[in-house]
Amino acid sequence: MTRPADFHARAVDVLHDVNEAAWRESDPEEGVRHFTTATRALLGDPDAPMKPGALKPGETQFIVSACFFIAPSRDHMIVFADNFGLGRARISVTDSRPGHTVQTKQAAVVKNTDEDAIFRQIIKTGRVGCSVYVPVMWKGDAVGMFNTASQARYMFDETDMKVQKLFAACAVAVWMGLGGPDKVAQVAKELGPWPG
């Protein structure tokens, strides 16, 4: 993978700046949004979209990121701090890669979603070709999942996953510290019962 020589130093600097900015927020979603916005700009091989097979005819490169936090009922997750265009989408805690991530508490990079047996397309506006899934952990339990995805296949690798794990660890501290559990409970109540 092609990566700038200063990638690791830049990742540390970005994480520092994002963490500082996030703690200035009063809303937990806005705090976490600093992390999801940063991974879109930081992670991935900038040359990947130009490589053969990365994009299918008619596809246009995009990168999206969001955190999915588990509702108090523990049967579904709600999208927060996203730029997917999903709004307040909900997904089962057992569905597809997001559900697998929270169930196993294991991060994963799916370099080509066309070849992944448990991948299911959630975004309606474009096909995800490559995706990083990181469980958001608090006191040994998964409270959600942090996802960064691109249309180009082979955009992300294990180095990106390791960096996103660091971002997720800081994001969950902000989420919890700014009242994230209350926010997800409020949104879950507004959305009504999970239809399953």
Order of alpha helices (4+ residues) and beta strands (2+ residues): alpha-alpha-beta-beta-beta-alpha-beta-beta-beta-alpha-alpha
